[in-house]
Amino acid sequence: MTTPNRTTHIRLTSHPGAGSPVRFPIHWGAADPRERGPIVASVTRPGDRNVVGTYGGAYALYRALAVSSGTLNPIQRPDLTDTAPVVQLGPHPQWADPARIVSLDPWGHLAGPVFADLIAEGVDIRPTIAVTRAHISLLEINQAIDKGRLKADGTVMQANGDVAVVKAAIDPVWYLPGIAERFGVSDEALRRVLFEQTAGMYPELVTRPDLDVFLPPIGGMTVYMIGDPAKLGRVPLTCRVHDECNGSDVFGSDICTCRPYLVHGIEECVRQAQEGGVGLIVYNRKEGRALGEVTKFLVYNARKRQQGGDQAATYFERTECVAGVQDARFQQLMPDVLHWLGIRHIDRFVSMSNMKYDAIVGSGITIGERVPIPADLVPPDAHVEMEAKKAAGYYAPEGAADLKTVIGRPLEG
């Protein structure tokens, strides 16, 4: 028996052809969400899609595994009943400024109520931000109570040390023309490099110039607000912007100051909230300076095995030898979340990072005091890191926390 020849046509993209009109055009920066248009990134109705990529960032691949294994119906849609934010956040004037926010959807937490009619019609629109309430419990916070630095007040902090927070999980949503402008490259060049460096994973980046929004397969961020979020912009604000470090934040590795600085930031935020202000922690998924944990561990080996042992003078050199770059976090996108929250001034910034400081003030947000990590919180093995950052200008000089910075002018590192 002979098998007849068959010609199989495989569609390489999930979007309509380049000449097809987009049903829901996106007008980034529009003050009204209906005018701006929904972010439609579902694969269940390809004709409705108006972005490159899909919901869930890197977790979209786990969804694909669930579908392939038969444990998830590929056309399943979320039931958004009772999932609306627990507090009202925004809108703020910055939402209508396309230059202020380019890496997240400011309307992402309001997708359900704003586009309820389209969702009921069958359009698969999903939130890219979720806002809920919780309590956080940290050993170090309890120790701060024991040492008299903090006191339970029954509102911000319970007697057992639990801290009340409003937290928001944010998936990245990139407005490509704005991203390109932020980095000083052309939109076309950015799209081409994104396409090439993902090995052609998203062909629409180069075949669909009419699609300006990209949902990249990367981690997002979590925002923890301590105190009343409605007071943001009206009362003193203490803020810590923290980049993920799994080894320290979760497992307590002593080679860096990440967890100590994070916990110190939380303590300062609790104190600010108890004094009538608001505390804010922004936790970015940028493991190993956005180089990844494998690269970070390779660098650890290279640093400790070099002649003379781990040294501040070669700290960043060893990173660059392994990764090709010292730091890939590129803090240019980091202030977007602060603009999403309507922040215009940070009274106390719990960080001495010049890269973070420069990015924030460069985006138009002013900073008063910069708060360093207390010397007694620096693990012994982390002194190499601290000295290297100071020498490289990544970390402001000692005593900078006692100075009022000149607005718009970064401190010398």
Kinemage of the C-alpha trace (Angstrom):
@kinemage 1
@onewidth
@group {chain A} dominant
@subgroup {mainchain}
@vectorlist {calphas} color= white
{ca met a 1} P 0.000 0.000 0.000
{ca thr a 2} L 1.327 3.378 -0.918
{ca thr a 3} L 0.716 6.431 1.169
{ca pro a 4} L -0.474 9.432 -0.835
{ca asn a 5} L 1.713 12.490 -0.727
{ca arg a 6} L 0.333 15.128 1.562
{ca thr a 7} L 1.258 18.751 1.737
{ca thr a 8} L 1.112 20.099 5.255
{ca his a 9} L 0.769 23.836 5.772
{ca ile a 10} L 2.037 25.052 9.128
{ca arg a 11} L 1.099 28.535 10.198
{ca leu a 12} L 4.180 30.096 11.751
{ca thr a 13} L 2.405 32.942 13.517
{ca ser a 14} L -0.666 33.158 15.654
{ca his a 15} L -1.695 36.532 14.299
{ca pro a 16} L -3.817 37.539 11.304
{ca gly a 17} L -1.837 38.370 8.204
{ca ala a 18} L 0.058 41.612 8.132
{ca gly a 19} L -2.585 43.139 5.899
{ca ser a 20} L -5.502 42.228 8.169
{ca pro a 21} L -6.949 45.033 10.304
{ca val a 22} L -6.558 44.654 14.052
{ca arg a 23} L -9.954 44.459 15.742
{ca phe a 24} L -8.750 46.141 18.930
{ca pro a 25} L -6.058 48.714 18.091
{ca ile a 26} L -3.928 49.873 20.995
{ca his a 27} L -3.414 53.609 21.502
{ca trp a 28} L -0.699 53.560 24.148
{ca gly a 29} L -0.927 56.438 26.614
{ca ala a 30} L -4.614 57.195 26.052
{ca ala a 31} L -6.209 58.532 29.248
{ca asp a 32} L -9.342 56.421 28.821
{ca pro a 33} L -8.885 52.620 28.913
{ca arg a 34} L -11.552 52.026 26.285
{ca glu a 35} L -9.779 54.422 23.961
{ca arg a 36} L -6.441 52.842 24.801
{ca gly a 37} L -7.870 49.422 24.003
{ca pro a 38} L -7.511 46.051 25.749
{ca ile a 39} L -4.384 43.913 25.762
{ca val a 40} L -5.550 40.747 23.997
{ca ala a 41} L -2.822 38.115 24.214
{ca ser a 42} L -4.847 34.907 24.321
{ca val a 43} L -4.327 32.106 21.817
{ca thr a 44} L -7.951 30.925 22.008
{ca arg a 45} L -9.199 33.463 19.447
{ca pro a 46} L -6.251 34.383 17.211
{ca gly a 47} L -8.259 36.918 15.271
{ca asp a 48} L -8.670 39.080 18.377
{ca arg a 49} L -4.987 39.219 19.262
{ca asn a 50} L -3.313 42.613 19.135
{ca val a 51} L 0.081 41.906 20.718
{ca val a 52} L 3.162 39.756 20.234
{ca gly a 53} L 3.494 37.030 22.862
{ca thr a 54} L 0.924 35.699 25.290
{ca tyr a 55} L -0.302 36.035 28.858
{ca gly a 56} L 1.745 34.723 31.754
{ca gly a 57} L 5.268 35.580 30.667
{ca ala a 58} L 7.610 32.628 31.215
{ca tyr a 59} L 4.745 30.665 32.779
{ca ala a 60} L 3.090 30.422 29.368
{ca leu a 61} L 5.484 27.534 28.698
{ca tyr a 62} L 4.136 25.640 31.701
{ca arg a 63} L 0.654 26.238 30.348
{ca ala a 64} L 1.804 24.690 27.086
{ca leu a 65} L 3.071 21.632 28.978
{ca ala a 66} L -0.257 21.350 30.783
{ca val a 67} L -2.091 21.443 27.464
{ca ser a 68} L 0.250 18.951 25.818
{ca ser a 69} L -0.118 16.524 28.736
{ca gly a 70} L -3.890 16.710 28.547
{ca thr a 71} L -4.357 18.276 31.983
{ca leu a 72} L -5.544 21.654 30.670
{ca asn a 73} L -8.199 22.367 28.089
{ca pro a 74} L -6.532 24.611 25.487
{ca ile a 75} L -9.644 26.758 25.130
{ca gln a 76} L -10.154 27.204 28.865
{ca arg a 77} L -10.765 30.807 29.922
{ca pro a 78} L -10.427 32.202 33.453
{ca asp a 79} L -13.512 33.034 35.497
{ca leu a 80} L -12.685 36.510 36.814
{ca thr a 81} L -15.549 36.643 39.342
{ca asp a 82} L -14.408 38.313 42.598
{ca thr a 83} L -10.829 38.772 41.348
{ca ala a 84} L -10.932 42.588 41.182
{ca pro a 85} L -8.302 44.594 43.138
{ca val a 86} L -8.897 44.871 46.892
{ca val a 87} L -8.053 48.588 46.817
{ca gln a 88} L -8.336 51.283 44.193
{ca leu a 89} L -5.055 52.163 42.552
{ca gly a 90} L -5.151 55.032 40.093
{ca pro a 91} L -5.740 56.259 37.569
{ca his a 92} L -2.872 58.713 37.838
{ca pro a 93} L -1.772 61.399 35.355
{ca gln a 94} L 1.331 59.360 34.505
{ca trp a 95} L -0.898 56.682 32.943
{ca ala a 96} L -1.716 59.106 30.154
{ca asp a 97} L 1.937 59.904 29.438
{ca pro a 98} L 3.283 57.344 26.939
{ca ala a 99} L 6.860 58.287 27.861
{ca arg a 100} L 6.412 57.591 31.587
{ca ile a 101} L 5.212 53.969 31.437
{ca val a 102} L 6.438 51.638 28.690
{ca ser a 103} L 7.071 48.270 30.403
{ca leu a 104} L 3.735 47.468 32.060
{ca asp a 105} L 0.059 48.002 31.353
{ca pro a 106} L -1.184 50.665 33.798
{ca trp a 107} L -4.745 49.430 33.250
{ca gly a 108} L -3.725 45.806 33.720
{ca his a 109} L -5.457 45.372 37.099
{ca leu a 110} L -8.698 46.864 35.775
{ca ala a 111} L -9.042 44.719 32.657
{ca gly a 112} L -11.901 42.688 34.129
{ca pro a 113} L -14.307 45.505 35.044
{ca val a 114} L -13.314 47.886 32.242
{ca phe a 115} L -13.783 45.333 29.471
{ca ala a 116} L -16.518 43.237 31.096
{ca asp a 117} L -18.777 43.551 28.044
{ca leu a 118} L -16.087 42.269 25.653
{ca ile a 119} L -15.216 39.431 28.024
{ca ala a 120} L -18.899 38.467 28.195
{ca glu a 121} L -18.977 38.518 24.410
{ca gly a 122} L -16.206 35.916 24.365
{ca val a 123} L -13.057 38.013 23.917
{ca asp a 124} L -10.344 36.405 26.073
{ca ile a 125} L -9.015 39.469 27.922
{ca arg a 126} L -6.999 38.762 31.065
{ca pro a 127} L -5.512 40.991 33.767
{ca thr a 128} L -1.753 41.470 33.714
{ca ile a 129} L -1.780 42.890 37.260
{ca ala a 130} L -3.450 41.494 40.385
{ca val a 131} L -3.833 43.354 43.687
{ca thr a 132} L -4.576 41.601 46.992
{ca arg a 133} L -4.069 41.833 50.766
{ca ala a 134} L -1.752 39.681 52.843
{ca his a 135} L 0.485 39.498 55.901
{ca ile a 136} L 4.220 38.917 55.776
{ca ser a 137} L 6.175 37.311 58.602
{ca leu a 138} L 9.946 37.576 58.859
{ca leu a 139} L 12.263 36.399 61.611
{ca glu a 140} L 14.288 39.592 61.387
{ca ile a 141} L 11.201 41.737 61.946
{ca asn a 142} L 10.435 39.794 65.116
{ca gln a 143} L 14.029 40.348 66.198
{ca ala a 144} L 13.561 44.079 65.595
{ca ile a 145} L 10.610 43.942 67.997
{ca asp a 146} L 12.650 42.055 70.567
{ca lys a 147} L 15.410 44.665 70.326
{ca gly a 148} L 12.949 47.538 70.682
{ca arg a 149} L 13.442 49.000 67.196
{ca leu a 150} L 9.827 48.275 66.236
{ca lys a 151} L 6.621 47.966 68.242
{ca ala a 152} L 3.388 46.175 67.391
{ca asp a 153} L 0.515 48.612 66.874
{ca gly a 154} L -2.292 46.223 65.906
{ca thr a 155} L -2.769 47.809 62.485
{ca val a 156} L 0.474 47.925 60.539
{ca met a 157} L 2.048 45.221 62.682
{ca gln a 158} L 0.324 42.586 64.784
{ca ala a 159} L 1.551 41.425 68.190
{ca asn a 160} L 3.087 38.311 66.603
{ca gly a 161} L 5.153 40.454 64.225
{ca asp a 162} L 3.021 39.919 61.125
{ca val a 163} L 3.009 42.980 58.860
{ca ala a 164} L -0.145 43.903 56.939
{ca val a 165} L 0.473 44.637 53.261
{ca val a 166} L -1.340 45.310 50.031
{ca lys a 167} L 0.590 43.563 47.295
{ca ala a 168} L 0.432 43.696 43.521
{ca ala a 169} L 1.837 41.152 41.075
{ca ile a 170} L 2.755 42.696 37.726
{ca asp a 171} L 3.510 40.929 34.457
{ca pro a 172} L 5.644 42.798 31.907
{ca val a 173} L 3.849 44.425 28.982
{ca trp a 174} L 6.264 46.235 26.687
{ca tyr a 175} L 5.283 49.120 24.435
{ca leu a 176} L 8.041 48.592 21.896
{ca pro a 177} L 8.328 52.145 20.495
{ca gly a 178} L 8.632 53.437 24.064
{ca ile a 179} L 11.171 50.763 25.026
{ca ala a 180} L 13.247 51.643 21.960
{ca glu a 181} L 13.170 55.339 22.802
{ca arg a 182} L 14.109 54.637 26.430
{ca phe a 183} L 17.236 52.800 25.226
{ca gly a 184} L 18.060 55.199 22.421
{ca val a 185} L 17.618 52.765 19.531
{ca ser a 186} L 15.183 52.560 16.655
{ca asp a 187} L 12.015 50.518 16.972
{ca glu a 188} L 13.067 48.457 13.954
{ca ala a 189} L 16.504 47.682 15.413
{ca leu a 190} L 15.012 46.681 18.773
{ca arg a 191} L 12.519 44.328 17.125
{ca arg a 192} L 15.219 42.716 14.997
{ca val a 193} L 17.530 42.089 17.948
{ca leu a 194} L 14.700 40.720 20.100
{ca phe a 195} L 13.814 38.362 17.239
{ca glu a 196} L 17.399 37.258 16.692
{ca gln a 197} L 18.330 36.826 20.349
{ca thr a 198} L 15.270 34.647 21.001
{ca ala a 199} L 16.234 32.487 17.989
{ca gly a 200} L 13.150 33.546 16.068
{ca met a 201} L 10.727 32.556 18.828
{ca tyr a 202} L 8.505 35.541 18.018
{ca pro a 203} L 8.475 36.105 14.232
{ca glu a 204} L 5.758 38.743 14.610
{ca leu a 205} L 8.410 41.068 15.998
{ca val a 206} L 9.681 41.505 12.450
{ca thr a 207} L 6.670 40.505 10.381
{ca arg a 208} L 4.037 42.581 12.190
{ca pro a 209} L 5.271 46.173 12.570
{ca asp a 210} L 1.638 47.135 13.182
{ca leu a 211} L 1.738 45.381 16.574
{ca asp a 212} L 3.424 47.736 19.025
{ca val a 213} L 2.993 45.720 22.232
{ca phe a 214} L 5.043 42.683 23.294
{ca leu a 215} L 4.515 40.407 26.294
{ca pro a 216} L 8.068 39.100 26.854
{ca pro a 217} L 8.681 35.662 28.411
{ca ile a 218} L 10.436 37.054 31.472
{ca gly a 219} L 9.641 37.449 35.154
{ca gly a 220} L 7.671 40.430 36.360
{ca met a 221} L 7.641 42.111 39.753
{ca thr a 222} L 5.770 42.219 43.029
{ca val a 223} L 4.950 45.429 44.876
{ca tyr a 224} L 4.392 45.415 48.651
{ca met a 225} L 2.649 48.481 50.090
{ca ile a 226} L 2.811 48.920 53.862
{ca gly a 227} L 0.298 51.440 55.181
{ca asp a 228} L -2.665 52.906 53.296
{ca pro a 229} L -2.004 52.913 49.514
{ca ala a 230} L -4.582 55.686 49.129
{ca lys a 231} L -2.145 57.995 50.930
{ca leu a 232} L 0.609 57.561 48.330
{ca gly a 233} L 1.712 60.995 47.198
{ca arg a 234} L 0.148 62.729 50.211
{ca val a 235} L 2.314 61.476 53.086
{ca pro a 236} L 6.022 60.653 53.532
{ca leu a 237} L 7.169 57.638 51.516
{ca thr a 238} L 9.956 55.167 52.269
{ca cys a 239} L 10.851 52.944 49.325
{ca arg a 240} L 13.156 50.017 48.635
{ca val a 241} L 13.578 48.821 45.036
{ca his a 242} L 15.062 45.320 45.234
{ca asp a 243} L 16.308 42.997 42.510
{ca glu a 244} L 15.840 39.277 43.070
{ca cys a 245} L 18.583 37.220 44.693
{ca asn a 246} L 17.242 33.760 45.440
{ca gly a 247} L 20.383 32.567 47.204
{ca ser a 248} L 20.303 35.388 49.741
{ca asp a 249} L 16.633 36.420 49.845
{ca val a 250} L 15.344 32.870 50.363
{ca phe a 251} L 18.281 30.740 51.512
{ca gly a 252} L 20.372 33.292 53.399
{ca ser a 253} L 23.617 33.006 51.416
{ca asp a 254} L 26.236 35.265 52.994
{ca ile a 255} L 28.135 36.261 49.856
{ca cys a 256} L 26.005 39.350 49.303
{ca thr a 257} L 23.882 41.880 51.194
{ca cys a 258} L 20.621 41.213 49.383
{ca arg a 259} L 18.436 39.726 52.118
{ca pro a 260} L 19.861 41.955 54.871
{ca tyr a 261} L 19.184 45.048 52.744
{ca leu a 262} L 15.708 43.810 51.777
{ca val a 263} L 14.758 43.147 55.394
{ca his a 264} L 16.261 46.471 56.457
{ca gly a 265} L 14.078 48.119 53.815
{ca ile a 266} L 10.977 46.356 55.135
{ca glu a 267} L 11.790 47.486 58.675
{ca glu a 268} L 12.176 51.088 57.509
{ca cys a 269} L 8.883 50.820 55.588
{ca val a 270} L 7.071 49.495 58.671
{ca arg a 271} L 8.420 52.360 60.736
{ca gln a 272} L 7.332 54.890 58.105
{ca ala a 273} L 3.809 53.431 57.962
{ca gln a 274} L 3.513 53.474 61.743
{ca glu a 275} L 4.395 57.169 61.663
{ca gly a 276} L 1.503 57.851 59.286
{ca gly a 277} L 3.358 57.486 55.992
{ca val a 278} L 3.578 54.667 53.492
{ca gly a 279} L 6.277 52.059 52.907
{ca leu a 280} L 6.889 50.514 49.501
{ca ile a 281} L 8.942 47.487 48.466
{ca val a 282} L 9.354 46.782 44.747
{ca tyr a 283} L 10.703 43.277 44.125
{ca asn a 284} L 11.956 42.722 40.565
{ca arg a 285} L 12.575 39.268 39.078
{ca lys a 286} L 16.085 40.025 37.839
{ca glu a 287} L 18.154 37.202 39.279
{ca gly a 288} L 21.912 37.709 39.210
{ca arg a 289} L 21.721 41.244 37.793
{ca ala a 290} L 19.379 39.773 35.151
{ca leu a 291} L 22.147 37.402 34.042
{ca gly a 292} L 20.519 34.383 35.669
{ca glu a 293} L 21.468 32.118 38.537
{ca val a 294} L 23.618 29.737 36.481
{ca thr a 295} L 25.795 32.616 35.332
{ca lys a 296} L 25.919 33.977 38.872
{ca phe a 297} L 27.175 30.700 40.306
{ca leu a 298} L 29.805 30.415 37.563
{ca val a 299} L 30.998 33.886 38.504
{ca tyr a 300} L 31.146 32.881 42.172
{ca asn a 301} L 33.495 30.036 41.232
{ca ala a 302} L 35.646 32.267 39.046
{ca arg a 303} L 35.935 34.909 41.761
{ca lys a 304} L 36.908 32.521 44.533
{ca arg a 305} L 39.327 30.404 42.469
{ca gln a 306} L 41.385 33.244 41.040
{ca gln a 307} L 44.862 33.841 42.384
{ca gly a 308} L 44.616 35.756 45.621
{ca gly a 309} L 41.025 34.740 46.226
{ca asp a 310} L 37.898 36.894 45.984
{ca gln a 311} L 38.897 40.531 45.539
{ca ala a 312} L 37.004 43.800 45.146
{ca ala a 313} L 39.382 44.892 42.374
{ca thr a 314} L 38.340 42.010 40.098
{ca tyr a 315} L 34.714 41.635 41.244
{ca phe a 316} L 33.072 43.033 38.105
{ca glu a 317} L 35.884 41.890 35.813
{ca arg a 318} L 35.134 38.248 36.601
{ca thr a 319} L 31.435 38.849 35.931
{ca glu a 320} L 32.189 40.393 32.567
{ca cys a 321} L 34.557 37.577 31.639
{ca val a 322} L 31.783 35.022 32.146
{ca ala a 323} L 28.697 36.967 31.045
{ca gly a 324} L 30.164 39.514 28.629
{ca val a 325} L 28.558 42.345 30.582
{ca gln a 326} L 28.776 43.496 34.195
{ca asp a 327} L 25.077 44.126 34.719
{ca ala a 328} L 22.040 43.447 32.511
{ca arg a 329} L 19.330 44.906 34.726
{ca phe a 330} L 19.319 48.196 32.837
{ca gln a 331} L 17.355 50.187 35.393
{ca gln a 332} L 15.855 52.420 32.694
{ca leu a 333} L 12.590 50.491 32.912
{ca met a 334} L 12.466 50.240 36.703
{ca pro a 335} L 10.783 53.612 37.470
{ca asp a 336} L 7.684 52.677 35.448
{ca val a 337} L 6.105 50.937 38.430
{ca leu a 338} L 6.636 54.047 40.551
{ca his a 339} L 4.824 56.126 37.938
{ca trp a 340} L 2.049 53.503 37.894
{ca leu a 341} L 1.549 54.212 41.590
{ca gly a 342} L 1.487 57.965 40.937
{ca ile a 343} L 4.710 58.603 42.859
{ca arg a 344} L 6.440 61.935 42.291
{ca his a 345} L 8.715 62.068 45.340
{ca ile a 346} L 10.432 59.486 47.571
{ca asp a 347} L 11.298 60.864 50.993
{ca arg a 348} L 13.577 58.003 52.049
{ca phe a 349} L 15.114 55.734 49.391
{ca val a 350} L 16.519 52.602 51.013
{ca ser a 351} L 19.320 52.040 48.528
{ca met a 352} L 22.732 53.476 47.814
{ca ser a 353} L 22.767 52.203 44.228
{ca asn a 354} L 23.651 55.024 41.867
{ca met a 355} L 22.148 53.078 38.942
{ca lys a 356} L 18.748 52.944 40.644
{ca tyr a 357} L 18.988 56.513 41.861
{ca asp a 358} L 19.938 57.879 38.452
{ca ala a 359} L 17.107 55.989 36.734
{ca ile a 360} L 14.505 57.277 39.198
{ca val a 361} L 15.518 60.945 39.223
{ca gly a 362} L 16.072 60.795 35.474
{ca ser a 363} L 12.432 59.788 35.072
{ca gly a 364} L 11.256 62.887 36.934
{ca ile a 365} L 10.806 61.482 40.451
{ca thr a 366} L 12.667 63.353 43.171
{ca ile a 367} L 14.472 61.694 46.083
{ca gly a 368} L 15.211 63.160 49.492
{ca glu a 369} L 17.306 60.941 51.744
{ca arg a 370} L 19.226 57.816 50.728
{ca val a 371} L 19.376 55.164 53.421
{ca pro a 372} L 22.382 52.784 53.556
{ca ile a 373} L 22.448 49.317 55.044
{ca pro a 374} L 23.801 49.424 58.619
{ca ala a 375} L 27.360 48.120 58.762
{ca asp a 376} L 26.474 45.432 61.298
{ca leu a 377} L 24.031 43.870 58.801
{ca val a 378} L 26.702 43.239 56.158
{ca pro a 379} L 27.718 39.535 56.213
{ca pro a 380} L 31.491 38.975 56.490
{ca asp a 381} L 31.723 37.375 53.041
{ca ala a 382} L 29.843 40.289 51.462
{ca his a 383} L 32.429 42.996 52.200
{ca val a 384} L 34.120 42.246 48.861
{ca glu a 385} L 30.873 43.064 47.069
{ca met a 386} L 30.392 46.302 48.987
{ca glu a 387} L 33.906 47.553 48.328
{ca ala a 388} L 33.691 46.607 44.648
{ca lys a 389} L 30.424 48.508 44.196
{ca lys a 390} L 31.824 51.599 45.869
{ca ala a 391} L 34.967 51.496 43.731
{ca ala a 392} L 32.948 51.055 40.533
{ca gly a 393} L 30.594 53.929 41.329
{ca tyr a 394} L 27.585 51.657 41.746
{ca tyr a 395} L 27.233 52.564 45.390
{ca ala a 396} L 27.163 56.069 46.830
{ca pro a 397} L 29.856 57.112 49.318
{ca glu a 398} L 29.469 56.678 53.055
{ca gly a 399} L 27.421 59.436 54.629
{ca ala a 400} L 25.300 60.079 51.540
{ca ala a 401} L 22.189 59.206 53.534
{ca asp a 402} L 22.754 62.317 55.625
{ca leu a 403} L 22.825 64.612 52.615
{ca lys a 404} L 19.892 66.092 50.726
{ca thr a 405} L 20.595 65.282 47.107
{ca val a 406} L 20.422 67.910 44.444
{ca ile a 407} L 17.293 67.115 42.490
{ca gly a 408} L 18.062 65.771 39.052
{ca arg a 409} L 21.779 65.542 39.766
{ca pro a 410} L 23.136 62.137 40.821
{ca leu a 411} L 25.550 61.810 43.682
{ca glu a 412} L 29.109 61.087 42.718
{ca gly a 413} L 29.886 57.390 43.238
